């Protein structure tokens, strides 16, 4: 049986159990409402959930750009330069070990309870693993690729964009997957703690009144966001498959020389 078919069967089985176990009385509906009741609750208040979803997606998108873009850029710079790597990597690794959720009240004091504090918190939450993974991937690159690019006259920015990052694509995407997932978690958790809008806010509000169907409707939306993000990363991985071997970075630089974008050093 193919792995994809097996995964679909597992998901289908879990959905069937979600519907049957609460209805049979094996699990109290307070703890797990039937799937059908969850879907009905979400559909009945679709406008409310739609507005909350728009708020959460906005916060996730902005935080994702900051966390993943900044994490990849900073990780590439730190990983490719010996001085910053020795100075900053131990500090960043130690900071990543700290449960950053304890710092969220500080963000609310600085930025209020609006979207700004959620975006800042989630961006930092996702930036650290992305930076660490990218920096670690940079260090695994064959040094001969960088030497070859330098001998061809590549500037530091050209070496970074055309050799270093492409050669480290597998590790970079691994960091992107972890960092992006933490961004989603950071936004939803911060909305649940202190907020007045968003999916996390709805989950927290309905939890306080023990409205389990509406709570799990919000959980389903969070799962949908996570699945969509994972599918997006897999699509990027397929598009970047040409960089799955370390030799591609050197070939990219050689192509640039043949195209006249880089000039061999004299």
C-alpha positions in Angstrom: 0.0 0.0 0.0 1.3 3.4 -0.9 2.3 5.8 1.9 -0.1 8.5 0.6 -3.0 6.1 0.6 -2.1 4.8 4.1 -2.0 8.4 5.4 -5.5 9.1 3.9 -6.9 6.0 5.6 -5.4 7.1 8.9 -6.9 10.5 8.6 -10.3 9.1 7.6 -10.2 6.6 10.5 -9.5 9.4 13.0 -12.4 11.5 11.6 -14.8 8.5 11.9 -13.7 7.9 15.5 -14.1 11.6 16.2 -17.7 11.3 15.2 -18.5 7.9 16.8 -16.7 7.9 20.1 -18.6 10.9 21.6 -21.9 9.7 20.2 -21.4 6.3 21.8 -20.7 7.8 25.2 -17.2 6.5 25.4 -15.9 10.1 25.5 -18.0 12.9 27.1 -19.1 15.5 24.6 -17.8 18.2 26.9 -14.2 16.9 26.2 -14.7 16.0 22.6 -17.9 16.9 20.7 -18.8 14.9 17.6 -17.3 16.1 14.4 -20.7 16.9 12.9 -21.6 19.2 15.8 -18.2 20.9 15.5 -18.8 21.6 11.8 -22.3 22.8 12.4 -21.1 25.2 15.1 -18.5 26.6 12.8 -20.9 27.0 9.9 -23.6 28.6 12.1 -21.2 31.3 13.1 -19.2 31.4 9.9 -19.1 35.2 9.8 -17.5 35.4 13.2 -15.0 32.7 12.4 -14.2 34.3 9.1 -13.4 37.6 10.7 -11.2 35.9 13.3 -9.5 33.9 10.6 -8.7 37.1 8.7 -7.1 38.6 11.7 -5.0 35.5 12.5 -3.9 35.1 8.9 -2.8 38.7 8.8 -0.7 38.4 11.9 0.7 35.0 10.8 1.7 36.4 7.3 3.5 39.5 8.7 5.2 37.5 11.4 6.2 34.8 8.9 7.9 37.3 6.6 9.9 38.7 9.5 10.7 35.4 11.1 11.5 33.3 8.0 13.0 36.1 5.9 15.0 37.5 8.7 16.0 34.1 10.0 17.3 32.9 6.7 19.2 36.1 6.1 20.7 36.4 9.5 21.5 32.7 9.6 23.2 32.9 6.2 25.4 35.8 7.3 26.2 34.4 10.7 26.9 30.9 9.3 29.2 32.2 6.6 31.3 34.6 8.8 33.6 33.0 11.4 33.6 36.0 13.8 29.9 36.5 14.2 29.3 32.7 14.2 31.7 32.2 17.2 30.3 35.3 19.0 26.5 34.9 18.4 25.7 31.2 17.9 26.1 30.2 21.6 24.0 33.2 22.6 21.2 32.4 20.2 21.2 28.7 21.1 20.9 29.6 24.8 18.1 32.0 24.1 16.2 29.4 22.0 16.3 27.1 25.0 14.3 29.7 27.0 10.5 29.3 26.9 9.8 32.6 25.2 6.1 32.5 26.0 7.0 33.8 29.5 8.1 37.0 27.7 4.7 37.7 26.0 3.5 39.9 28.9 6.5 42.2 28.2 5.4 42.5 24.5 1.9 43.5 25.6 3.3 46.2 27.9 5.5 47.6 25.1 3.0 47.2 22.2 -0.4 46.7 23.7 -2.9 43.9 23.2 -3.4 44.5 19.5 -1.9 42.7 16.5 1.5 44.4 17.0 2.4 42.4 20.1 1.2 39.1 18.5 3.3 39.8 15.4 6.4 40.7 17.3 6.2 37.8 19.7 5.5 35.2 16.9 8.2 36.7 14.7 10.9 36.3 17.4 9.5 32.8 18.3 9.9 31.6 14.7 13.1 33.6 13.9 15.4 31.8 16.3 15.1 28.2 14.9 15.1 29.4 11.4 18.3 31.3 12.0 20.0 28.4 13.8 19.0 25.9 11.2 20.2 28.1 8.3 23.5 28.9 10.1 24.1 25.2 10.7 23.3 24.4 7.1 25.8 27.0 5.9 28.6 25.3 7.8 28.0 22.0 6.0 28.7 23.5 2.5 31.7 22.3 0.7 34.3 25.1 1.2 35.5 24.5 -2.4 32.3 25.9 -3.7 32.9 29.2 -2.0 36.6 29.2 -3.0 35.5 28.6 -6.6 33.0 31.5 -6.5 35.5 33.8 -5.0 38.1 32.9 -7.6 35.5 33.8 -10.3 35.2 37.3 -8.8 31.9 36.9 -6.9 31.1 39.6 -4.5 30.1 38.7 -0.9 26.4 39.3 -1.7 26.7 37.2 -4.9 28.4 34.4 -3.0 25.6 34.5 -0.4 22.7 34.6 -2.8 24.0 32.4 -5.7 26.2 29.9 -3.9 25.8 29.7 -0.1 22.0 29.7 0.3 21.3 27.5 -2.8 23.8 24.9 -1.5 22.2 24.9 1.9 18.6 24.7 0.6 17.6 21.4 2.3 18.7 22.7 5.8 17.2 26.1 5.1 13.8 24.6 4.2 14.0 22.4 7.4 14.4 25.6 9.4 11.6 27.3 7.5 9.3 24.4 8.3 10.0 24.6 12.1 10.1 28.4 12.2 6.9 28.8 10.3 5.1 26.3 12.5 6.3 28.2 15.6 5.0 31.4 14.1 1.5 29.9 13.8 1.7 28.6 17.3 3.0 31.9 18.6 0.2 33.9 17.1 -2.6 31.5 18.3 -1.2 31.2 21.8 -0.7 34.9 22.2 -4.3 35.4 21.0 -5.5 33.0 23.6 -3.5 34.7 26.4 -4.4 38.4 25.9 -6.4 39.5 22.8 -9.7 40.8 21.6 -9.7 39.2 18.1 -8.4 36.2 16.2 -8.9 32.4 16.3 -7.1 32.0 19.5 -9.3 34.6 21.1 -12.4 32.7 20.0 -11.0 29.4 21.3 -10.3 31.0 24.7 -13.7 32.8 24.9 -15.8 29.7 24.1 -13.6 27.6 26.4 -14.6 29.8 29.4 -18.3 29.1 28.7 -17.6 25.3 28.1 -18.9 25.5 24.5 -16.8 22.6 23.2 -18.2 22.5 19.6 -17.2 26.2 19.0 -13.8 25.5 20.7 -13.0 22.6 18.4 -14.3 24.6 15.4 -11.5 27.1 16.1 -9.0 24.2 16.6 -10.0 22.9 13.1 -9.2 26.3 11.6 -5.8 26.3 13.2 -5.2 22.8 11.9 -6.2 24.0 8.4 -3.7 26.9 8.6 -1.0 24.5 9.7 -1.8 22.0 6.9 -1.8 24.7 4.3 1.6 26.0 5.5 3.0 22.5 5.4 1.7 22.0 1.8 3.3 25.3 0.8 6.7 24.2 2.2 6.4 20.9 0.3 5.7 22.8 -2.9 8.8 25.0 -2.3 10.9 21.8 -1.7 9.8 20.4 -5.0 10.6 23.6 -6.8 14.0 23.7 -5.1 14.9 20.0 -5.8 17.6 21.1 -8.2 19.6 22.3 -5.2 19.4 19.1 -3.2 23.1 18.3 -4.0 25.9 20.5 -2.8 27.4 20.7 -6.3 24.6 22.9 -7.6 26.0 25.9 -5.8 29.3 25.7 -7.7 27.5 25.1 -11.0 25.3 28.2 -10.3 28.4 30.3 -10.0 29.9 28.8 -13.1 26.7 29.5 -15.0 26.9 33.2 -13.9 30.5 33.4 -15.2 29.4 31.9 -18.6 26.5 34.3 -18.7 28.8 37.3 -18.0 27.2 38.1 -14.6 30.5 37.3 -12.8 34.0 38.0 -14.1 36.8 35.6 -13.2 39.4 37.2 -10.9 42.6 38.3 -12.5 
